[in-house]
Amino acid sequence: MERIRRIIVGIISVVYLILVLLKIDIPRNLLTILLFIVLVNQAIDEWINYKNTNKKVHLLIPISGVILVIYVVSNLIYVALGK
């Protein structure tokens, strides 16, 4: 199952890179689907790493990532409302 998941994500990553490098206008719904699949794959990998490790320190990275995303989104909203 893991091998199939990695193959699918690899194919999707290659398709995404080809679309970006060829500067093709990617519809928003297609971009959302492609990025969702890649992010779900990363979340599954993180969960597997979390279950297999005794040191839970690496949870700091996703937590700090969420804080960074919240900061960036709030900053973008502030800039958008300021204009």
Jmol script that loads the backbone (N, CA, C; Angstrom):
load data "model"
ATOM      1  N   MET A   1       0.824  -1.192   0.000  1.00  0.00           N
ATOM      2  CA  MET A   1       0.000   0.000   0.000  1.00  0.00           C
ATOM      3  C   MET A   1       0.868   1.255   0.000  1.00  0.00           C
ATOM      4  N   GLU A   2       1.938   1.219   0.800  1.00  0.00           N
ATOM      5  CA  GLU A   2       2.806   2.391   0.867  1.00  0.00           C
ATOM      6  C   GLU A   2       3.509   2.628  -0.470  1.00  0.00           C
ATOM      7  N   ARG A   3       3.899   1.548  -1.119  1.00  0.00           N
ATOM      8  CA  ARG A   3       4.586   1.679  -2.400  1.00  0.00           C
ATOM      9  C   ARG A   3       3.657   2.278  -3.453  1.00  0.00           C
ATOM     10  N   ILE A   4       2.407   1.854  -3.466  1.00  0.00           N
ATOM     11  CA  ILE A   4       1.433   2.398  -4.415  1.00  0.00           C
ATOM     12  C   ILE A   4       1.207   3.879  -4.145  1.00  0.00           C
ATOM     13  N   ARG A   5       1.118   4.242  -2.865  1.00  0.00           N
ATOM     14  CA  ARG A   5       0.921   5.648  -2.496  1.00  0.00           C
ATOM     15  C   ARG A   5       2.096   6.496  -2.963  1.00  0.00           C
ATOM     16  N   ARG A   6       3.298   5.991  -2.788  1.00  0.00           N
ATOM     17  CA  ARG A   6       4.490   6.743  -3.213  1.00  0.00           C
ATOM     18  C   ARG A   6       4.548   6.880  -4.735  1.00  0.00           C
ATOM     19  N   ILE A   7       4.132   5.850  -5.457  1.00  0.00           N
ATOM     20  CA  ILE A   7       4.113   5.926  -6.920  1.00  0.00           C
ATOM     21  C   ILE A   7       3.101   6.965  -7.382  1.00  0.00           C
ATOM     22  N   ILE A   8       1.908   6.960  -6.789  1.00  0.00           N
ATOM     23  CA  ILE A   8       0.871   7.926  -7.159  1.00  0.00           C
ATOM     24  C   ILE A   8       1.334   9.345  -6.880  1.00  0.00           C
ATOM     25  N   VAL A   9       1.917   9.570  -5.714  1.00  0.00           N
ATOM     26  CA  VAL A   9       2.386  10.910  -5.362  1.00  0.00           C
ATOM     27  C   VAL A   9       3.541  11.328  -6.270  1.00  0.00           C
ATOM     28  N   GLY A  10       4.396  10.390  -6.640  1.00  0.00           N
ATOM     29  CA  GLY A  10       5.475  10.705  -7.572  1.00  0.00           C
ATOM     30  C   GLY A  10       4.951  11.145  -8.925  1.00  0.00           C
ATOM     31  N   ILE A  11       3.949  10.440  -9.425  1.00  0.00           N
ATOM     32  CA  ILE A  11       3.345  10.802 -10.710  1.00  0.00           C
ATOM     33  C   ILE A  11       2.697  12.175 -10.622  1.00  0.00           C
ATOM     34  N   ILE A  12       1.982  12.434  -9.540  1.00  0.00           N
ATOM     35  CA  ILE A  12       1.319  13.726  -9.372  1.00  0.00           C
ATOM     36  C   ILE A  12       2.342  14.847  -9.248  1.00  0.00           C
ATOM     37  N   SER A  13       3.435  14.591  -8.553  1.00  0.00           N
ATOM     38  CA  SER A  13       4.483  15.607  -8.427  1.00  0.00           C
ATOM     39  C   SER A  13       5.103  15.926  -9.781  1.00  0.00           C
ATOM     40  N   VAL A  14       5.334  14.901 -10.591  1.00  0.00           N
ATOM     41  CA  VAL A  14       5.901  15.119 -11.924  1.00  0.00           C
ATOM     42  C   VAL A  14       4.924  15.902 -12.793  1.00  0.00           C
ATOM     43  N   VAL A  15       3.645  15.561 -12.752  1.00  0.00           N
ATOM     44  CA  VAL A  15       2.634  16.288 -13.526  1.00  0.00           C
ATOM     45  C   VAL A  15       2.590  17.749 -13.096  1.00  0.00           C
ATOM     46  N   TYR A  16       2.621  17.990 -11.794  1.00  0.00           N
ATOM     47  CA  TYR A  16       2.593  19.362 -11.283  1.00  0.00           C
ATOM     48  C   TYR A  16       3.826  20.137 -11.750  1.00  0.00           C
ATOM     49  N   LEU A  17       5.006  19.525 -11.655  1.00  0.00           N
ATOM     50  CA  LEU A  17       6.228  20.201 -12.097  1.00  0.00           C
ATOM     51  C   LEU A  17       6.200  20.495 -13.593  1.00  0.00           C
ATOM     52  N   ILE A  18       5.685  19.562 -14.388  1.00  0.00           N
ATOM     53  CA  ILE A  18       5.589  19.795 -15.830  1.00  0.00           C
ATOM     54  C   ILE A  18       4.658  20.967 -16.114  1.00  0.00           C
ATOM     55  N   LEU A  19       3.516  21.010 -15.442  1.00  0.00           N
ATOM     56  CA  LEU A  19       2.576  22.111 -15.651  1.00  0.00           C
ATOM     57  C   LEU A  19       3.189  23.446 -15.254  1.00  0.00           C
ATOM     58  N   VAL A  20       3.940  23.460 -14.164  1.00  0.00           N
ATOM     59  CA  VAL A  20       4.555  24.711 -13.707  1.00  0.00           C
ATOM     60  C   VAL A  20       5.688  25.124 -14.641  1.00  0.00           C
ATOM     61  N   LEU A  21       6.544  24.183 -15.020  1.00  0.00           N
ATOM     62  CA  LEU A  21       7.686  24.522 -15.871  1.00  0.00           C
ATOM     63  C   LEU A  21       7.263  24.950 -17.273  1.00  0.00           C
ATOM     64  N   LEU A  22       6.178  24.397 -17.779  1.00  0.00           N
ATOM     65  CA  LEU A  22       5.676  24.802 -19.092  1.00  0.00           C
ATOM     66  C   LEU A  22       4.817  26.062 -19.011  1.00  0.00           C
ATOM     67  N   LYS A  23       4.646  26.578 -17.811  1.00  0.00           N
ATOM     68  CA  LYS A  23       3.874  27.804 -17.554  1.00  0.00           C
ATOM     69  C   LYS A  23       2.453  27.701 -18.096  1.00  0.00           C
ATOM     70  N   ILE A  24       1.855  26.544 -17.878  1.00  0.00           N
ATOM     71  CA  ILE A  24       0.469  26.322 -18.275  1.00  0.00           C
ATOM     72  C   ILE A  24      -0.431  26.869 -17.178  1.00  0.00           C
ATOM     73  N   ASP A  25      -1.478  27.552 -17.580  1.00  0.00           N
ATOM     74  CA  ASP A  25      -2.421  28.095 -16.606  1.00  0.00           C
ATOM     75  C   ASP A  25      -3.189  26.935 -15.972  1.00  0.00           C
ATOM     76  N   ILE A  26      -2.926  26.696 -14.698  1.00  0.00           N
ATOM     77  CA  ILE A  26      -3.530  25.571 -13.986  1.00  0.00           C
ATOM     78  C   ILE A  26      -4.834  26.048 -13.342  1.00  0.00           C
ATOM     79  N   PRO A  27      -5.959  25.391 -13.639  1.00  0.00           N
ATOM     80  CA  PRO A  27      -7.208  25.764 -12.966  1.00  0.00           C
ATOM     81  C   PRO A  27      -7.091  25.566 -11.455  1.00  0.00           C
ATOM     82  N   ARG A  28      -7.793  26.398 -10.728  1.00  0.00           N
ATOM     83  CA  ARG A  28      -7.698  26.379  -9.269  1.00  0.00           C
ATOM     84  C   ARG A  28      -8.117  25.036  -8.687  1.00  0.00           C
ATOM     85  N   ASN A  29      -9.167  24.423  -9.230  1.00  0.00           N
ATOM     86  CA  ASN A  29      -9.614  23.145  -8.665  1.00  0.00           C
ATOM     87  C   ASN A  29      -8.599  22.030  -8.919  1.00  0.00           C
ATOM     88  N   LEU A  30      -7.930  22.042 -10.072  1.00  0.00           N
ATOM     89  CA  LEU A  30      -6.888  21.051 -10.343  1.00  0.00           C
ATOM     90  C   LEU A  30      -5.683  21.268  -9.433  1.00  0.00           C
ATOM     91  N   LEU A  31      -5.295  22.515  -9.246  1.00  0.00           N
ATOM     92  CA  LEU A  31      -4.182  22.827  -8.354  1.00  0.00           C
ATOM     93  C   LEU A  31      -4.498  22.402  -6.929  1.00  0.00           C
ATOM     94  N   THR A  32      -5.724  22.635  -6.493  1.00  0.00           N
ATOM     95  CA  THR A  32      -6.132  22.243  -5.147  1.00  0.00           C
ATOM     96  C   THR A  32      -6.055  20.734  -4.972  1.00  0.00           C
ATOM     97  N   ILE A  33      -6.520  19.991  -5.954  1.00  0.00           N
ATOM     98  CA  ILE A  33      -6.488  18.527  -5.866  1.00  0.00           C
ATOM     99  C   ILE A  33      -5.055  18.011  -5.832  1.00  0.00           C
ATOM    100  N   LEU A  34      -4.198  18.531  -6.713  1.00  0.00           N
ATOM    101  CA  LEU A  34      -2.808  18.075  -6.754  1.00  0.00           C
ATOM    102  C   LEU A  34      -2.085  18.364  -5.444  1.00  0.00           C
ATOM    103  N   LEU A  35      -2.227  19.577  -4.949  1.00  0.00           N
ATOM    104  CA  LEU A  35      -1.547  19.934  -3.704  1.00  0.00           C
ATOM    105  C   LEU A  35      -2.138  19.192  -2.510  1.00  0.00           C
ATOM    106  N   PHE A  36      -3.444  18.923  -2.530  1.00  0.00           N
ATOM    107  CA  PHE A  36      -4.071  18.168  -1.446  1.00  0.00           C
ATOM    108  C   PHE A  36      -3.490  16.762  -1.366  1.00  0.00           C
ATOM    109  N   ILE A  37      -3.309  16.124  -2.511  1.00  0.00           N
ATOM    110  CA  ILE A  37      -2.757  14.764  -2.516  1.00  0.00           C
ATOM    111  C   ILE A  37      -1.333  14.764  -1.978  1.00  0.00           C
ATOM    112  N   VAL A  38      -0.531  15.739  -2.375  1.00  0.00           N
ATOM    113  CA  VAL A  38       0.850  15.810  -1.895  1.00  0.00           C
ATOM    114  C   VAL A  38       0.880  16.071  -0.391  1.00  0.00           C
ATOM    115  N   LEU A  39       0.036  16.983   0.091  1.00  0.00           N
ATOM    116  CA  LEU A  39       0.021  17.298   1.524  1.00  0.00           C
ATOM    117  C   LEU A  39      -0.503  16.139   2.362  1.00  0.00           C
ATOM    118  N   VAL A  40      -1.482  15.410   1.858  1.00  0.00           N
ATOM    119  CA  VAL A  40      -1.974  14.234   2.584  1.00  0.00           C
ATOM    120  C   VAL A  40      -0.879  13.184   2.670  1.00  0.00           C
ATOM    121  N   ASN A  41      -0.115  13.021   1.608  1.00  0.00           N
ATOM    122  CA  ASN A  41       1.004  12.083   1.634  1.00  0.00           C
ATOM    123  C   ASN A  41       2.019  12.485   2.701  1.00  0.00           C
ATOM    124  N   GLN A  42       2.328  13.763   2.787  1.00  0.00           N
ATOM    125  CA  GLN A  42       3.271  14.224   3.803  1.00  0.00           C
ATOM    126  C   GLN A  42       2.715  14.013   5.203  1.00  0.00           C
ATOM    127  N   ALA A  43       1.417  14.231   5.374  1.00  0.00           N
ATOM    128  CA  ALA A  43       0.807  14.016   6.685  1.00  0.00           C
ATOM    129  C   ALA A  43       0.861  12.537   7.076  1.00  0.00           C
ATOM    130  N   ILE A  44       0.621  11.656   6.126  1.00  0.00           N
ATOM    131  CA  ILE A  44       0.702  10.217   6.409  1.00  0.00           C
ATOM    132  C   ILE A  44       2.122   9.831   6.788  1.00  0.00           C
ATOM    133  N   ASP A  45       3.109  10.362   6.057  1.00  0.00           N
ATOM    134  CA  ASP A  45       4.507  10.071   6.392  1.00  0.00           C
ATOM    135  C   ASP A  45       4.859  10.573   7.788  1.00  0.00           C
ATOM    136  N   GLU A  46       4.400  11.767   8.143  1.00  0.00           N
ATOM    137  CA  GLU A  46       4.674  12.307   9.478  1.00  0.00           C
ATOM    138  C   GLU A  46       4.019  11.448  10.559  1.00  0.00           C
ATOM    139  N   TRP A  47       2.812  10.984  10.309  1.00  0.00           N
ATOM    140  CA  TRP A  47       2.132  10.152  11.291  1.00  0.00           C
ATOM    141  C   TRP A  47       2.870   8.831  11.488  1.00  0.00           C
ATOM    142  N   ILE A  48       3.356   8.250  10.394  1.00  0.00           N
ATOM    143  CA  ILE A  48       4.129   7.006  10.499  1.00  0.00           C
ATOM    144  C   ILE A  48       5.411   7.246  11.281  1.00  0.00           C
ATOM    145  N   ASN A  49       6.088   8.365  11.011  1.00  0.00           N
ATOM    146  CA  ASN A  49       7.299   8.701  11.774  1.00  0.00           C
ATOM    147  C   ASN A  49       6.977   8.915  13.247  1.00  0.00           C
ATOM    148  N   TYR A  50       5.847   9.550  13.523  1.00  0.00           N
ATOM    149  CA  TYR A  50       5.448   9.814  14.906  1.00  0.00           C
ATOM    150  C   TYR A  50       5.209   8.508  15.654  1.00  0.00           C
ATOM    151  N   LYS A  51       4.554   7.552  15.009  1.00  0.00           N
ATOM    152  CA  LYS A  51       4.267   6.275  15.657  1.00  0.00           C
ATOM    153  C   LYS A  51       5.526   5.449  15.880  1.00  0.00           C
ATOM    154  N   ASN A  52       6.526   5.598  15.010  1.00  0.00           N
ATOM    155  CA  ASN A  52       7.713   4.755  15.081  1.00  0.00           C
ATOM    156  C   ASN A  52       8.834   5.315  15.949  1.00  0.00           C
ATOM    157  N   THR A  53       8.723   6.535  16.414  1.00  0.00           N
ATOM    158  CA  THR A  53       9.820   7.134  17.168  1.00  0.00           C
ATOM    159  C   THR A  53       9.484   7.223  18.653  1.00  0.00           C
ATOM    160  N   ASN A  54      10.521   7.186  19.458  1.00  0.00           N
ATOM    161  CA  ASN A  54      10.339   7.367  20.897  1.00  0.00           C
ATOM    162  C   ASN A  54      10.457   8.834  21.283  1.00  0.00           C
ATOM    163  N   LYS A  55      11.192   9.594  20.492  1.00  0.00           N
ATOM    164  CA  LYS A  55      11.363  11.020  20.762  1.00  0.00           C
ATOM    165  C   LYS A  55      10.275  11.782  20.016  1.00  0.00           C
ATOM    166  N   LYS A  56       9.473  12.494  20.736  1.00  0.00           N
ATOM    167  CA  LYS A  56       8.349  13.209  20.132  1.00  0.00           C
ATOM    168  C   LYS A  56       8.695  14.665  19.837  1.00  0.00           C
ATOM    169  N   VAL A  57       9.995  14.993  19.801  1.00  0.00           N
ATOM    170  CA  VAL A  57      10.425  16.369  19.597  1.00  0.00           C
ATOM    171  C   VAL A  57      10.088  16.852  18.190  1.00  0.00           C
ATOM    172  N   HIS A  58      10.066  15.946  17.227  1.00  0.00           N
ATOM    173  CA  HIS A  58       9.839  16.380  15.851  1.00  0.00           C
ATOM    174  C   HIS A  58       8.427  16.917  15.642  1.00  0.00           C
ATOM    175  N   LEU A  59       7.564  16.829  16.643  1.00  0.00           N
ATOM    176  CA  LEU A  59       6.248  17.471  16.545  1.00  0.00           C
ATOM    177  C   LEU A  59       6.365  18.984  16.567  1.00  0.00           C
ATOM    178  N   LEU A  60       7.503  19.490  17.016  1.00  0.00           N
ATOM    179  CA  LEU A  60       7.722  20.928  17.045  1.00  0.00           C
ATOM    180  C   LEU A  60       7.658  21.517  15.639  1.00  0.00           C
ATOM    181  N   ILE A  61       8.123  20.775  14.648  1.00  0.00           N
ATOM    182  CA  ILE A  61       8.142  21.281  13.275  1.00  0.00           C
ATOM    183  C   ILE A  61       6.723  21.492  12.737  1.00  0.00           C
ATOM    184  N   PRO A  62       5.804  20.510  12.807  1.00  0.00           N
ATOM    185  CA  PRO A  62       4.447  20.777  12.312  1.00  0.00           C
ATOM    186  C   PRO A  62       3.715  21.853  13.114  1.00  0.00           C
ATOM    187  N   ILE A  63       3.938  21.877  14.422  1.00  0.00           N
ATOM    188  CA  ILE A  63       3.267  22.884  15.247  1.00  0.00           C
ATOM    189  C   ILE A  63       3.765  24.271  14.879  1.00  0.00           C
ATOM    190  N   SER A  64       5.073  24.429  14.717  1.00  0.00           N
ATOM    191  CA  SER A  64       5.606  25.734  14.326  1.00  0.00           C
ATOM    192  C   SER A  64       5.177  26.081  12.902  1.00  0.00           C
ATOM    193  N   GLY A  65       5.008  25.065  12.054  1.00  0.00           N
ATOM    194  CA  GLY A  65       4.518  25.308  10.702  1.00  0.00           C
ATOM    195  C   GLY A  65       3.098  25.851  10.701  1.00  0.00           C
ATOM    196  N   VAL A  66       2.256  25.310  11.567  1.00  0.00           N
ATOM    197  CA  VAL A  66       0.877  25.804  11.679  1.00  0.00           C
ATOM    198  C   VAL A  66       0.873  27.244  12.174  1.00  0.00           C
ATOM    199  N   ILE A  67       1.715  27.535  13.150  1.00  0.00           N
ATOM    200  CA  ILE A  67       1.802  28.906  13.658  1.00  0.00           C
ATOM    201  C   ILE A  67       2.266  29.845  12.550  1.00  0.00           C
ATOM    202  N   LEU A  68       3.233  29.420  11.750  1.00  0.00           N
ATOM    203  CA  LEU A  68       3.721  30.241  10.647  1.00  0.00           C
ATOM    204  C   LEU A  68       2.629  30.471   9.606  1.00  0.00           C
ATOM    205  N   VAL A  69       1.861  29.447   9.281  1.00  0.00           N
ATOM    206  CA  VAL A  69       0.772  29.590   8.309  1.00  0.00           C
ATOM    207  C   VAL A  69      -0.282  30.562   8.826  1.00  0.00           C
ATOM    208  N   ILE A  70      -0.628  30.459  10.102  1.00  0.00           N
ATOM    209  CA  ILE A  70      -1.604  31.385  10.685  1.00  0.00           C
ATOM    210  C   ILE A  70      -1.084  32.813  10.606  1.00  0.00           C
ATOM    211  N   TYR A  71       0.193  33.006  10.893  1.00  0.00           N
ATOM    212  CA  TYR A  71       0.784  34.342  10.824  1.00  0.00           C
ATOM    213  C   TYR A  71       0.743  34.885   9.392  1.00  0.00           C
ATOM    214  N   VAL A  72       1.108  34.063   8.421  1.00  0.00           N
ATOM    215  CA  VAL A  72       1.128  34.512   7.028  1.00  0.00           C
ATOM    216  C   VAL A  72      -0.275  34.856   6.549  1.00  0.00           C
ATOM    217  N   VAL A  73      -1.248  34.014   6.867  1.00  0.00           N
ATOM    218  CA  VAL A  73      -2.628  34.277   6.444  1.00  0.00           C
ATOM    219  C   VAL A  73      -3.158  35.548   7.090  1.00  0.00           C
ATOM    220  N   SER A  74      -2.905  35.717   8.374  1.00  0.00           N
ATOM    221  CA  SER A  74      -3.373  36.934   9.040  1.00  0.00           C
ATOM    222  C   SER A  74      -2.676  38.164   8.476  1.00  0.00           C
ATOM    223  N   ASN A  75      -1.407  38.028   8.113  1.00  0.00           N
ATOM    224  CA  ASN A  75      -0.683  39.136   7.508  1.00  0.00           C
ATOM    225  C   ASN A  75      -1.267  39.481   6.141  1.00  0.00           C
ATOM    226  N   LEU A  76      -1.596  38.462   5.344  1.00  0.00           N
ATOM    227  CA  LEU A  76      -2.204  38.705   4.037  1.00  0.00           C
ATOM    228  C   LEU A  76      -3.573  39.364   4.167  1.00  0.00           C
ATOM    229  N   ILE A  77      -4.349  38.944   5.151  1.00  0.00           N
ATOM    230  CA  ILE A  77      -5.656  39.568   5.380  1.00  0.00           C
ATOM    231  C   ILE A  77      -5.477  41.022   5.781  1.00  0.00           C
ATOM    232  N   TYR A  78      -4.511  41.286   6.641  1.00  0.00           N
ATOM    233  CA  TYR A  78      -4.248  42.659   7.081  1.00  0.00           C
ATOM    234  C   TYR A  78      -3.845  43.537   5.895  1.00  0.00           C
ATOM    235  N   VAL A  79      -2.992  43.020   5.023  1.00  0.00           N
ATOM    236  CA  VAL A  79      -2.558  43.790   3.858  1.00  0.00           C
ATOM    237  C   VAL A  79      -3.724  43.996   2.901  1.00  0.00           C
ATOM    238  N   ALA A  80      -4.548  42.972   2.710  1.00  0.00           N
ATOM    239  CA  ALA A  80      -5.686  43.085   1.794  1.00  0.00           C
ATOM    240  C   ALA A  80      -6.709  44.091   2.305  1.00  0.00           C
ATOM    241  N   LEU A  81      -6.930  44.125   3.604  1.00  0.00           N
ATOM    242  CA  LEU A  81      -7.889  45.076   4.161  1.00  0.00           C
ATOM    243  C   LEU A  81      -7.321  46.486   4.196  1.00  0.00           C
ATOM    244  N   GLY A  82      -6.010  46.593   4.218  1.00  0.00           N
ATOM    245  CA  GLY A  82      -5.375  47.904   4.257  1.00  0.00           C
ATOM    246  C   GLY A  82      -5.434  48.630   2.929  1.00  0.00           C
ATOM    247  N   LYS A  83      -5.584  47.891   1.829  1.00  0.00           N
ATOM    248  CA  LYS A  83      -5.598  48.527   0.499  1.00  0.00           C
ATOM    249  C   LYS A  83      -6.955  48.984   0.095  1.00  0.00           C
TER     250      LYS A  83
END
end "model"
wireframe off; spacefill off
backbone 0.3
color backbone group
